[in-house]
Amino acid sequence: MKKPPTKQDMREHLEREVAAFLSEGGTVKELKNGESAYDRSSIPPTTPPVFEARKTSRTPLNDVIAALDARRAEKRSRKKIVRQRAPKRRRQVVYDDFGEPLRVVWIEE
């Protein structure tokens, strides 16, 4: 895979092109702020492509999405399982006729 040029590489390439242009007798014309070097009636020059990768075809995922939606719908349609709690045990004191505790009994509710 060809690596894209770095900014430093692009600067060096531009400097070489400017130096070659000037060495052949070319001149650099300075422009005022806000003035464009391009004629408004003509199309501006094309910029180099940012990404060099070719356009690839995409993999359709409609069947995968449909399977996921079906699984989600199945989970929603399931009834919630209510688990029976274990009977709760409670301690109860048995008293005699005079209010004195006789024994402790465990009662399941």
C-alpha positions in Angstrom: 0.0 0.0 0.0 1.4 3.4 -1.0 1.6 5.8 1.9 0.1 9.3 1.4 2.6 12.2 1.3 3.2 14.1 4.5 2.9 17.8 4.8 6.7 18.1 4.8 6.9 16.1 1.5 4.2 18.4 -0.1 6.1 21.5 1.0 9.4 20.3 -0.4 7.7 19.3 -3.7 6.1 22.8 -3.9 9.4 24.5 -3.2 11.1 22.4 -6.0 8.4 23.4 -8.4 8.6 27.1 -7.5 12.4 27.0 -7.8 12.2 25.3 -11.2 9.6 27.9 -12.4 11.8 30.8 -11.3 15.0 29.2 -12.8 13.2 29.1 -16.2 12.5 32.8 -16.1 9.1 32.8 -14.5 8.0 35.6 -12.2 5.8 35.6 -9.1 2.9 38.0 -9.1 1.7 39.2 -5.7 -2.0 39.6 -5.2 -3.9 41.9 -2.8 -5.9 40.5 0.1 -9.2 39.1 -1.1 -8.1 38.9 -4.7 -8.1 35.5 -6.4 -5.5 34.2 -8.8 -8.2 32.3 -10.7 -10.7 33.8 -13.2 -14.2 33.6 -11.8 -15.6 32.5 -15.1 -13.4 29.5 -15.3 -13.5 26.4 -13.2 -11.1 26.4 -10.3 -8.3 23.8 -10.5 -9.0 20.4 -9.1 -7.5 19.6 -5.7 -5.6 16.4 -5.3 -7.7 13.5 -3.8 -7.4 13.2 -0.1 -8.1 9.5 0.0 -6.4 7.3 -2.5 -8.5 4.2 -1.8 -10.9 3.1 -4.5 -14.6 2.9 -3.9 -15.5 -0.5 -2.7 -18.9 -2.1 -2.8 -20.7 -2.5 0.5 -21.9 -5.7 2.0 -25.7 -5.8 2.4 -26.7 -6.6 5.9 -30.5 -6.7 5.6 -30.7 -10.3 6.5 -28.5 -9.8 9.6 -30.6 -6.9 10.8 -33.8 -8.9 10.2 -32.4 -11.7 12.3 -31.5 -9.3 15.1 -34.9 -7.7 15.0 -36.6 -11.1 15.2 -34.5 -12.1 18.2 -35.3 -8.8 19.9 -39.0 -9.3 19.3 -38.8 -12.8 20.6 -37.3 -11.6 23.8 -40.0 -9.0 24.2 -42.8 -11.4 23.7 -41.6 -13.9 26.3 -43.6 -13.8 29.5 -41.7 -12.9 32.6 -41.2 -15.9 34.8 -42.4 -15.3 38.3 -40.5 -17.4 40.7 -42.2 -18.7 43.7 -40.5 -17.5 46.8 -39.5 -20.0 49.4 -42.0 -19.9 52.3 -41.0 -17.3 54.8 -40.3 -18.6 58.3 -41.3 -16.6 61.3 -40.6 -17.1 64.9 -43.6 -17.2 67.3 -43.5 -17.4 71.0 -46.2 -19.6 72.6 -47.4 -18.2 76.0 -49.2 -20.0 78.8 -52.5 -18.7 80.4 -50.5 -16.5 82.8 -48.5 -14.8 80.0 -45.3 -16.6 80.6 -43.4 -17.8 77.5 -43.4 -21.6 77.2 -41.6 -22.3 73.9 -40.6 -20.8 70.5 -42.3 -22.2 67.4 -41.3 -21.5 63.8 -44.2 -20.8 61.5 -44.1 -20.9 57.7 -46.2 -18.2 55.9 
